Amino acid sequence: MRIAAKPTEQEIIEGPQAVSFQIANGTARQRCVLQTELPTKALAQKFLLANWPVIEKMARDALAAGSLEDGQIKLVMAA
């Protein structure tokens, strides 16, 4: 079992981390951002991968609803 890395000083200063990903939109790609409450990029990425089916569905639902901000889909991790 691996111990999660402690946040670096830079990550503590930056605060909660966001991870970007893309989903297919026909022949194009749609940029998405997931804002997390996690202190490190590694933990945020791990959360994204562990919860991919739910996050992808949320992103696709937002795309279908036209919920774009600055040309991208923004999702927020709830506590």
Secondary structure as UniProt FT lines:
FT   HELIX           9..14
FT   STRAND          18..25
FT   TURN            26..27
FT   STRAND          28..35
FT   HELIX           41..50
FT   HELIX           52..65
FT   TURN            70..71
FT   STRAND          72..76
//
